[in-house]
Amino acid sequence: MYEYAIAWEWLNFAVRWLHVITAIAWIGSSFYFIALDLGLVKRPGLPVGAYGEEWQVHGGGFYHIQKYLVAPASMPEHLTWFKWESYATWLSGFALLAVVYYGGADLFLIDRTVLDIEPWQAIGLSLASLAVGWILYDLLCKSPLGRNTWGLMAILYVVLIAMAWGYTQVFTGRAAFLHLGAFTATIMSANVFFIIIPNQKIVVADLIAGRTPDPKYGVIAKQRSLHNNYLTLPVIFFMLSNHYPLAFATEFNWIIAALVFLMGVTIRHWFNTTHARKGKPTWTWLVTVLIFIVIMWLSTVPKVLTGEEEQARLSTREQTFVANGHFEAVRDVVQGRCSMCHAAEPVWEGIARAPKNVKLETDGEIAAHAREIYLQAGRSHAMPPGNITDLSPEERKLLVAWYETTVEGK
């Protein structure tokens, strides 16, 4: 039923909104505590056990914050744990992955010109990659290699590049970038769930019992927190990248992903150094801009090198939409009102690549995106933007009738 498509779209919106809210909460608290930790100052007269303090002003009030490396002489009655932000972000993100990419695997997850697999196989590979990624990362951290923090980060960078390449050999470009973000975010959230919070609880339990905590738990948690610090910005990039085909729909998308991780390091280095009052390394912004320019170049050069894209075979579902009696009229509407932008080589001024890499030039492409055409240009007026190509009310009704009669089997 066509009502299913509308309900699914609203579910997508609701889960996406929840994910954004929880991600803001997690990233916001993470950024705040990193800045606070780096800005702590050691002053005479601090309470016994206090490592440093910071004075801050916000919202018309002054805040006096002190950090204890272990714990104060007596445990406070109420202790706030910052953990649910991380868990809720991952859970809502996974729900969004399931709604968009698992629920729409044929359209968003699978590119049969890359790897011709069934939806259940693609979903299985997706789930396995997230689980195996965390296991591999955790084993590396716990191995002798984990004793060298910066050496470990270099090895992890190689792993991330390998995953970027691997995802592009299995999924669509959009799904590959999204999965690289999910892969990284899974590591970050698992760090909180399996390492950072449990280690903190061990320390608290030892203090309550009157035992001296083993400092190794703090060292381990600090290392995982450092990794999360430098991975946050790339994750945000990959989660937003699905709106920008110039980033993911290119032959060199995995190299772009590798460079994005480097930009995350350069930007975080500036903030970390500044918050620690160790100067303002403005050179990091120059490096970031240069890397971004290289990314821009990589996004366009493959168009010259790779030539035309191979057309995918029509699935049974797509054949049904093409066989509908309204299709010829719908094709004329789409090609006349939409394909000037949604094309391999857009002719609309200012459009370098098809928005969201959605092309609507062939029968197969139009049929493959039937649901999106129905929702974006039929049931709503989202497309064309500002109705710039004068899509008429009658034409919108035609798009609605085409989709609804097809899904109802009429």
HELIX and SHEET records of a PDB file:
HELIX    1   1 TYR A    2  GLY A   39  1                                  38    
HELIX    2   2 TRP A   84  LEU A   97  1                                  14    
HELIX    3   3 ALA A   98  TYR A  102  3                                   5    
HELIX    4   4 ALA A  105  LEU A  109  3                                   5    
HELIX    5   5 PRO A  119  LYS A  142  1                                  24    
HELIX    6   6 PRO A  144  ARG A  147  5                                   4    
HELIX    7   7 THR A  149  THR A  168  1                                  20    
HELIX    8   8 GLY A  173  ALA A  190  1                                  18    
HELIX    9   9 ASN A  191  ILE A  196  3                                   6    
HELIX   10  10 ILE A  197  ILE A  208  1                                  12    
HELIX   11  11 LYS A  216  LEU A  240  1                                  25    
HELIX   12  12 SER A  241  HIS A  243  5                                   3    
HELIX   13  13 PRO A  245  PHE A  248  1                                   4    
HELIX   14  14 ASN A  253  HIS A  275  1                                  23    
HELIX   15  15 TRP A  283  THR A  300  1                                  18    
HELIX   16  16 PRO A  302  THR A  306  1                                   5    
HELIX   17  17 THR A  316  ALA A  323  1                                   8    
HELIX   18  18 PHE A  327  ARG A  337  1                                  11    
HELIX   19  19 PRO A  355  ASN A  357  5                                   3    
HELIX   20  20 ASP A  363  ALA A  368  1                                   6    
HELIX   21  21 ALA A  370  ILE A  373  1                                   4    
HELIX   22  22 TYR A  374  GLY A  378  3                                   5    
HELIX   23  23 PRO A  385  ASN A  387  5                                   3    
HELIX   24  24 PRO A  393  VAL A  407  1                                  15    
SHEET    1   A 2 ALA A  50  HIS A  58  0                                        
SHEET    2   A 2 GLY A  61  TYR A  68 -1                                        
END                                                                             
